[in-house]
Amino acid sequence: TFNLLDLADGVMSETSADDLANAALGAATVQGAGATYLPSLQPRDVAATRRQIAAFYALGALPLVPWDVYMPDLIGPDKQRTPQPRYFGTPADYADLYRFVRSQPTLFDNQEGLASVLLLCQVEHFKATEVLAIVRALQARQIPFTLMVARSSYPARPLDAERIKRAPAVIFASSFSNLDAASQTAAIAPKISPVQFTP
C-alpha cells in the first residue's frame, strides 16, 4: 500500500475486517495519505460480511458491494487446494446496508474523522506487529487515531508539519532516519509533545 499512495487517488484491496485493528490500520494508512479506501471483501458468511461492511463504513472507507468477487482456494487438512467459485451477493443480503448509507448523506458524505492521536511512521522502519500493538491498545481505550507515513527513499514523502501542529497528541510508531526533511523536522519539533505509549 505504501508504494501506491503517491500514484493513486484511491486504493482498492481485497481485505477483511475480521481483525478490526488491522482493518483500522489499513484504512488509516490510505486515508492518512489523502486517498480513498475501497476495501473489497471476500465473503464466507453473510452475517460476518454485513458486520465487516458496517465496520469499514465506520472507519471512513467505502466498501465495495460483494458482487463478482474472487474467492481464494480452500486448503484442506491434506494441503489440497479446492478452487472456489466467484461470489455473487444478493440484494436481499446487503442492499439495506448500502441503501441506508445512500439515504444518509449528512452522516457519510464529506466527513472527517476526529482523531485524538496521530501515529508517525517511516516506511523504511515500519514494523506491522509493533504498529498493530499500538493500534490495539488505542482501540481498547476507544481512542481514535490517524496515521502519517514518511519515506526517505524515492519517491520521498516528508513529514507534514502543518498536520503535526494540528494533532492533539503524537505517537512515534516507528524509528526515523535518513529523512532529508531535517530542517522541517527541527522546525516542528518544539510543537510536538511525544507520547510515550507502551501497549
C-alpha positions, 0 to 999 in steps of 0.5 A: 500500500505504501508504494501506491499512495503517491500514484493513486487517488484511491486504493482498492484491496481485497481485505477483511475486517475480521481483525478490526485493528488491522482493518483500522490500520489499513484504512488509516494508512490510505486515508492518512495519505489523502486517498480513498479506501475501497476495501473489497471483501471476500465473503464466507458468511453473510452475517460476518460480511454485513458486520465487516461492511458496517465496520469499514463504513465506520472507519471512513472507507467505502466498501465495495458491494460483494458482487463478482468477487474472487474467492481464494482456494480452500486448503484442506487438512491434506494441503489440497487446494479446492478452487472456489467459485466467484461470489455473487451477493444478493440484494436481499443480503446487503442492499439495506446496508448500502441503501441506508448509507445512500439515504444518509448523506449528512452522516457519510458524505464529506466527513472527517474523522476526529482523531485524538492521536496521530501515529508517525511512521517511516516506511523504511522502519515500519514494523506491522506487529509493533504498529498493530500493538499500538493500534490495539491498545488505542482501540481498547481505550476507544481512542481514535487515531490517524496515521502519517507515513514518511519515506526517505527513499524515492519517491520521498514523502516528508513529514507534514508539519502543518498536520503535526501542529494540528494533532492533539497528541503524537505517537512515534510508531516507528524509528526515523532516519535518513529523512532529508526533511531535517530542517522541517523536522527541527522546525516542528519539533518544539510543537510536538509533545511525544507520547510515550505509549507502551501497549 
